Amino acid sequence: MQNSSPERSQDRPPARGRGRPRGFDREAALTEAMRLFWRKGFAATSISDLTQAMGIGSPSLYAAFGSKEALYAEALRHYGERYEAFVWSRFAAAPTAREAIEALLMDSAVALPGPCGSEEPRGCMVTLSAAGSEGQVELGEIVRAARARGLERVVARLARAVDEGEIAASVDLPSLARFVMTVQGGLSLQARDGASRAELEAVARHALLGWNGCVGG
């Protein structure tokens, strides 16, 4: 039996307007967007794909993030905040440049095949991003800047090793750093194509074999 008492109806909360977006967990939605962009890339990911993965409507997506381009840029930052430590923490703490480079490559070999869980795509989102070649100039600049930060870290660590006498002053540090980052980028591509952790670790060990020759040791 329904209760149609006027007093009871006055106690009910007002109905939500049709145009008002429902509340949602912004960080959880951003994580889902990140995974989708990471897996499919910018151009191949549609707004429909995003709203389905994020569990929100397109009005909420635009209200919260502004645009697909802005969402992608935020997803890249979110990716860095969540996963950067997997490959850079031991690099930063290593007492020598040789150990730092070894940590970077070996930790990449562990992380890139997807140790974070089955929901994470393989490879590195930043390394594999093709936003710049998909007509998105500003996004391309953001991606290139993110890649450049890795190169700058390696150059700075090698320069410190020169100051400490570990590496000869005659060594071309930018070229050596680019070699290291080229190997790491290749690990990412191989991981995306299905290479295992053991296979990537073997590649990293091969890259490290010539260290003494590269640094004048």
MARLODO-461359 format. One record per residue (C-alpha): residue in three letters; residue number from 1; x, y, z. Coordinates in pm, whole numbers, always signed. Layout:
# MARLODO-461359
[pt 'Ala',NUM,[X,Y,Z]]
...
//
This chain:
# MARLODO-461359
[pt 'Met',1,[+0,+0,+0]]
[pt 'Gln',2,[+149,+335,-106]]
[pt 'Asn',3,[+166,+627,+135]]
[pt 'Ser',4,[+53,+945,-39]]
[pt 'Ser',5,[+64,+1167,+270]]
[pt 'Pro',6,[+161,+1528,+177]]
[pt 'Glu',7,[+371,+1552,+493]]
[pt 'Arg',8,[+584,+1252,+388]]
[pt 'Ser',9,[+635,+1384,+34]]
[pt 'Gln',10,[+769,+1713,+169]]
[pt 'Asp',11,[+1050,+1525,+346]]
[pt 'Arg',12,[+1185,+1379,+23]]
[pt 'Pro',13,[+1504,+1535,-126]]
[pt 'Pro',14,[+1453,+1736,-441]]
[pt 'Ala',15,[+1488,+1546,-766]]
[pt 'Arg',16,[+1820,+1586,-951]]
[pt 'Gly',17,[+1790,+1802,-1263]]
[pt 'Arg',18,[+1837,+1622,-1591]]
[pt 'Gly',19,[+2131,+1834,-1698]]
[pt 'Arg',20,[+2326,+1803,-1375]]
[pt 'Pro',21,[+2617,+1552,-1397]]
[pt 'Arg',22,[+2626,+1275,-1143]]
[pt 'Gly',23,[+2917,+1269,-902]]
[pt 'Phe',24,[+3204,+1031,-985]]
[pt 'Asp',25,[+3549,+933,-864]]
[pt 'Arg',26,[+3766,+1161,-1075]]
[pt 'Glu',27,[+4093,+978,-1010]]
[pt 'Ala',28,[+3943,+637,-1085]]
[pt 'Ala',29,[+3795,+773,-1408]]
[pt 'Leu',30,[+4131,+928,-1500]]
[pt 'Thr',31,[+4304,+596,-1439]]
[pt 'Glu',32,[+4067,+422,-1678]]
[pt 'Ala',33,[+4122,+692,-1940]]
[pt 'Met',34,[+4498,+655,-1895]]
[pt 'Arg',35,[+4480,+279,-1953]]
[pt 'Leu',36,[+4269,+325,-2263]]
[pt 'Phe',37,[+4496,+589,-2416]]
[pt 'Trp',38,[+4799,+379,-2319]]
[pt 'Arg',39,[+4655,+76,-2496]]
[pt 'Lys',40,[+4502,+239,-2807]]
[pt 'Gly',41,[+4676,+574,-2848]]
[pt 'Phe',42,[+4517,+917,-2879]]
[pt 'Ala',43,[+4369,+906,-3228]]
[pt 'Ala',44,[+4219,+557,-3203]]
[pt 'Thr',45,[+4044,+635,-2873]]
[pt 'Ser',46,[+3700,+789,-2922]]
[pt 'Ile',47,[+3492,+990,-2677]]
[pt 'Ser',48,[+3250,+697,-2673]]
[pt 'Asp',49,[+3537,+463,-2577]]
[pt 'Leu',50,[+3636,+700,-2299]]
[pt 'Thr',51,[+3292,+752,-2150]]
[pt 'Gln',52,[+3232,+377,-2148]]
[pt 'Ala',53,[+3565,+301,-1980]]
[pt 'Met',54,[+3535,+590,-1732]]
[pt 'Gly',55,[+3172,+519,-1647]]
[pt 'Ile',56,[+3056,+875,-1713]]
[pt 'Gly',57,[+2863,+1066,-1978]]
[pt 'Ser',58,[+3026,+1300,-2226]]
[pt 'Pro',59,[+2893,+1614,-2048]]
[pt 'Ser',60,[+3068,+1500,-1728]]
[pt 'Leu',61,[+3386,+1425,-1919]]
[pt 'Tyr',62,[+3396,+1771,-2074]]
[pt 'Ala',63,[+3298,+1938,-1746]]
[pt 'Ala',64,[+3574,+1759,-1554]]
[pt 'Phe',65,[+3857,+1756,-1809]]
[pt 'Gly',66,[+3773,+2018,-2073]]
[pt 'Ser',67,[+3847,+1822,-2388]]
[pt 'Lys',68,[+3985,+1493,-2516]]
[pt 'Glu',69,[+4322,+1662,-2568]]
[pt 'Ala',70,[+4331,+1797,-2213]]
[pt 'Leu',71,[+4228,+1457,-2079]]
[pt 'Tyr',72,[+4514,+1292,-2268]]
[pt 'Ala',73,[+4764,+1542,-2130]]
[pt 'Glu',74,[+4637,+1479,-1777]]
[pt 'Ala',75,[+4647,+1104,-1837]]
[pt 'Leu',76,[+5016,+1132,-1932]]
[pt 'Arg',77,[+5089,+1320,-1610]]
[pt 'His',78,[+4890,+1062,-1415]]
[pt 'Tyr',79,[+5092,+785,-1579]]
[pt 'Gly',80,[+5417,+949,-1471]]
[pt 'Glu',81,[+5301,+993,-1115]]
[pt 'Arg',82,[+5194,+629,-1088]]
[pt 'Tyr',83,[+5472,+447,-1269]]
[pt 'Glu',84,[+5784,+663,-1287]]
[pt 'Ala',85,[+5931,+517,-968]]
[pt 'Phe',86,[+5925,+165,-1113]]
[pt 'Val',87,[+6214,+246,-1346]]
[pt 'Trp',88,[+6378,+557,-1196]]
[pt 'Ser',89,[+6394,+510,-818]]
[pt 'Arg',90,[+6697,+276,-810]]
[pt 'Phe',91,[+6860,+482,-1084]]
[pt 'Ala',92,[+6844,+788,-861]]
[pt 'Ala',93,[+6981,+605,-558]]
[pt 'Ala',94,[+7267,+418,-729]]
[pt 'Pro',95,[+7616,+511,-603]]
[pt 'Thr',96,[+7782,+491,-947]]
[pt 'Ala',97,[+7675,+577,-1301]]
[pt 'Arg',98,[+7733,+216,-1409]]
[pt 'Glu',99,[+7495,+92,-1140]]
[pt 'Ala',100,[+7246,+367,-1223]]
[pt 'Ile',101,[+7230,+269,-1590]]
[pt 'Glu',102,[+7209,-99,-1500]]
[pt 'Ala',103,[+6921,-24,-1261]]
[pt 'Leu',104,[+6738,+178,-1526]]
[pt 'Leu',105,[+6762,-90,-1792]]
[pt 'Met',106,[+6701,-391,-1568]]
[pt 'Asp',107,[+6409,-227,-1387]]
[pt 'Ser',108,[+6262,-133,-1724]]
[pt 'Ala',109,[+6292,-497,-1828]]
[pt 'Val',110,[+6090,-590,-1519]]
[pt 'Ala',111,[+5827,-317,-1544]]
[pt 'Leu',112,[+5756,-295,-1915]]
[pt 'Pro',113,[+5603,-642,-1966]]
[pt 'Gly',114,[+5328,-536,-1724]]
[pt 'Pro',115,[+5405,-636,-1365]]
[pt 'Cys',116,[+5157,-385,-1228]]
[pt 'Gly',117,[+4862,-610,-1298]]
[pt 'Ser',118,[+4666,-755,-1586]]
[pt 'Glu',119,[+4478,-428,-1640]]
[pt 'Glu',120,[+4797,-242,-1735]]
[pt 'Pro',121,[+4903,-248,-2101]]
[pt 'Arg',122,[+5256,-354,-2192]]
[pt 'Gly',123,[+5529,-105,-2274]]
[pt 'Cys',124,[+5565,+260,-2173]]
[pt 'Met',125,[+5282,+501,-2247]]
[pt 'Val',126,[+5519,+795,-2298]]
[pt 'Thr',127,[+5767,+607,-2517]]
[pt 'Leu',128,[+5497,+455,-2736]]
[pt 'Ser',129,[+5279,+765,-2763]]
[pt 'Ala',130,[+5225,+879,-3121]]
[pt 'Ala',131,[+5025,+1192,-3040]]
[pt 'Gly',132,[+5272,+1417,-3220]]
[pt 'Ser',133,[+5240,+1222,-3544]]
[pt 'Glu',134,[+4861,+1216,-3526]]
[pt 'Gly',135,[+4817,+1586,-3596]]
[pt 'Gln',136,[+4818,+1691,-3230]]
[pt 'Val',137,[+5106,+1939,-3223]]
[pt 'Glu',138,[+5062,+2054,-2863]]
[pt 'Leu',139,[+5024,+1700,-2731]]
[pt 'Gly',140,[+5328,+1600,-2933]]
[pt 'Glu',141,[+5528,+1869,-2755]]
[pt 'Ile',142,[+5410,+1742,-2416]]
[pt 'Val',143,[+5516,+1387,-2504]]
[pt 'Arg',144,[+5854,+1500,-2639]]
[pt 'Ala',145,[+5914,+1700,-2322]]
[pt 'Ala',146,[+5836,+1394,-2111]]
[pt 'Arg',147,[+6081,+1187,-2313]]
[pt 'Ala',148,[+6343,+1461,-2291]]
[pt 'Arg',149,[+6328,+1454,-1911]]
[pt 'Gly',150,[+6453,+1096,-1913]]
[pt 'Leu',151,[+6742,+1187,-2141]]
[pt 'Glu',152,[+6828,+1487,-1924]]
[pt 'Arg',153,[+6839,+1269,-1613]]
[pt 'Val',154,[+7083,+1030,-1775]]
[pt 'Val',155,[+7305,+1312,-1905]]
[pt 'Ala',156,[+7312,+1471,-1558]]
[pt 'Arg',157,[+7406,+1140,-1394]]
[pt 'Leu',158,[+7684,+1082,-1646]]
[pt 'Ala',159,[+7814,+1437,-1594]]
[pt 'Arg',160,[+7827,+1372,-1221]]
[pt 'Ala',161,[+8027,+1056,-1294]]
[pt 'Val',162,[+8278,+1264,-1493]]
[pt 'Asp',163,[+8319,+1499,-1195]]
[pt 'Glu',164,[+8374,+1198,-969]]
[pt 'Gly',165,[+8634,+1043,-1200]]
[pt 'Glu',166,[+8423,+740,-1294]]
[pt 'Ile',167,[+8391,+846,-1660]]
[pt 'Ala',168,[+8662,+1005,-1873]]
[pt 'Ala',169,[+8610,+1373,-1951]]
[pt 'Ser',170,[+8652,+1299,-2323]]
[pt 'Val',171,[+8335,+1087,-2338]]
[pt 'Asp',172,[+8050,+1225,-2551]]
[pt 'Leu',173,[+7789,+1228,-2275]]
[pt 'Pro',174,[+7484,+1323,-2487]]
[pt 'Ser',175,[+7556,+1040,-2731]]
[pt 'Leu',176,[+7606,+788,-2451]]
[pt 'Ala',177,[+7284,+904,-2286]]
[pt 'Arg',178,[+7096,+873,-2615]]
[pt 'Phe',179,[+7232,+521,-2653]]
[pt 'Val',180,[+7095,+430,-2310]]
[pt 'Met',181,[+6755,+583,-2383]]
[pt 'Thr',182,[+6745,+418,-2725]]
[pt 'Val',183,[+6792,+81,-2559]]
[pt 'Gln',184,[+6523,+160,-2305]]
[pt 'Gly',185,[+6285,+272,-2579]]
[pt 'Gly',186,[+6355,-48,-2766]]
[pt 'Leu',187,[+6274,-251,-2455]]
[pt 'Ser',188,[+5937,-76,-2444]]
[pt 'Leu',189,[+5861,-159,-2805]]
[pt 'Gln',190,[+5969,-520,-2760]]
[pt 'Ala',191,[+5754,-548,-2447]]
[pt 'Arg',192,[+5450,-419,-2639]]
[pt 'Asp',193,[+5515,-687,-2900]]
[pt 'Gly',194,[+5519,-960,-2635]]
[pt 'Ala',195,[+5880,-1000,-2522]]
[pt 'Ser',196,[+5911,-1153,-2176]]
[pt 'Arg',197,[+6094,-1015,-1876]]
[pt 'Ala',198,[+6376,-1267,-1924]]
[pt 'Glu',199,[+6415,-1168,-2288]]
[pt 'Leu',200,[+6428,-798,-2203]]
[pt 'Glu',201,[+6677,-856,-1922]]
[pt 'Ala',202,[+6903,-1037,-2170]]
[pt 'Val',203,[+6891,-733,-2399]]
[pt 'Ala',204,[+6980,-505,-2107]]
[pt 'Arg',205,[+7277,-724,-2015]]
[pt 'His',206,[+7406,-711,-2375]]
[pt 'Ala',207,[+7378,-332,-2373]]
[pt 'Leu',208,[+7586,-315,-2055]]
[pt 'Leu',209,[+7869,-535,-2186]]
[pt 'Gly',210,[+8045,-246,-2357]]
[pt 'Trp',211,[+8027,-4,-2065]]
[pt 'Asn',212,[+8402,+14,-1999]]
[pt 'Gly',213,[+8475,+82,-2364]]
[pt 'Cys',214,[+8211,+355,-2378]]
[pt 'Val',215,[+8331,+545,-2072]]
[pt 'Gly',216,[+8705,+518,-2125]]
[pt 'Gly',217,[+8755,+265,-1850]]
//
